[in-house]
Structure formats: C-alpha cells, structure tokens
C-alpha cells in the first residue's frame, strides 16, 4: 500500500479498488448540519430560532443577556420553578407576498426555549428582566447571606473574640 497525502488524489488508481475511511467520513459529513434538529430544512422553509445567551456573574448578581431582534416583549415568557429559570419565546417570520422574489432566506424564525439551572446563591424572589432595543437582560441578585464577606484578622463577626492579650490580663 502506498502512502498518499489526503490533499492529493490518486490519478491512476480507480476508487472502487481502495477503501479509504477518510473518504467515507467526508461523504457521511457532506451536507451535515449540526443544528438540523432545530433547523430542519434550508431552501425557503422556516428554520428554528435559537437565540444565544451570555451569562456572567458580578459581585452582586448573575446576569443573562440574549439578542432577540424582532421579538416583542409580549412574545417572551420567563418562568422560575425551583432553581430552574426557563425563557420561552417566539419570533414571527416575515410575510411572503405573491410576486416577491426571494434570493436568500437565511434568518430563522419560530419558537425557542432555553433553561438555566440557578446556583444556590441566586435570590429567586428578586429576579427582574428588561427588554431594550431587542436585547433581553435578566438579573438574578445574589442573596446577601451567600455573598462573600471580608474578615479582618483579630476582629470577630457576630461573636466576642478574646485575644491573647486579654487572656493574659485575666
């Protein structure tokens, strides 16, 4: 067997005589769309809309942001059940009128749903959300008792601390 670079093709060798696992994988993956479950069909039919979220932690809260262009406030539903935050919504497709010629139809539309498991420090009673210029922002404040506290050496927090000097005096 000859060593053949994957970028070169064997010109004189018929492909039916040689089984190449790399060619098999390329054939299997040709046209593969990892989002096919969410976006089943290209070429004019609606595809699933799945906004991407940014999630960050600040010293006081957890903040989730998502770009939702074309989505109205009334089409977004945010629910909290236990420690699971779920954001559901819908973006309507553009109306297609007879006589219009579409050359490219790439934007996606439809229902979406995302769920996030909240850390135990999140205060579910004080969650708030805002939609401004197509950006959804959800703030989950941290519970005060779960926020880190700075402890100074030699000083007690909440209890009386006896230092070595005070023990020597007694």
Secondary structure, DSSP 8 states (H G I E B T S, - for coil): -----TTS--SSS-GGG---HHHHHHHHHTT--TTTTTS---SSS-------EEEEE-SSEEEEEEE-TT--GGGEEEEEETTEEEEEEEE------TT---S------EEEEEEEE--TTB-GGG-EEEEETTEEEEEEEB-GGGS-----TT--SSS----HHHHHH-
